[in-house]
Amino acid sequence: QVQLVESGGGSVQPGGSLRLSCGTSGIAFRLYDVGWYRQAPEKQRELVARIISGDNTYYMDSVKGRFTISRDNTKNTVVLQMNSLKPEDTAVYYCNAPGHYSGHYVDAWGQGTQVTVSS
């Protein structure tokens, strides 16, 4: 079982910032493609950002220029820096790192962290 641990969610006013972190123990996280997804109430889960091998990145259109995904290899984590937050960014954010762990394919997910943007 691969456990991804997320942290950094919370409540902020519009225009504020939050920094989400996703990590795991015992595994060189830098070797895995990692994505951040989000799911708002009554909506489908959507891919927000992804960092892949070679540290190439992808962002959904609505967060480009506001969110940044990066690796912190010293802490074995992937970070999603979210700036200029908007009410429509409110959702539960999930970290996903599918791949082979100890020879087995696992579609690893975190437990989710709530982000609320409201005045």
CORBELWO-V250931 format. One record per run of one state. SS is the DSSP state (A for helix, B for strand, O for the rest). FROM is the first residue (numbers start at 1). LEN is the number of residues. If there is no record, write none. Layout:
# CORBELWO-V250931
ss = (SS:SS)
from = (FROM:FROM)
len = (LEN:LEN)
This chain:
# CORBELWO-V250931
ss = (O:B:O:B:O:B:O:A:O:B:O:B:O:A:O:B:O:A:O:B:O:B:O:A:O:B:O:B:O:B:O)
from = (1:4:8:10:13:18:24:29:32:34:40:46:52:53:56:57:60:61:64:67:73:77:83:87:90:91:102:104:111:113:118)
len = (3:4:2:3:5:6:5:3:2:6:6:6:1:3:1:3:1:3:3:6:4:6:4:3:1:11:2:7:2:5:2)
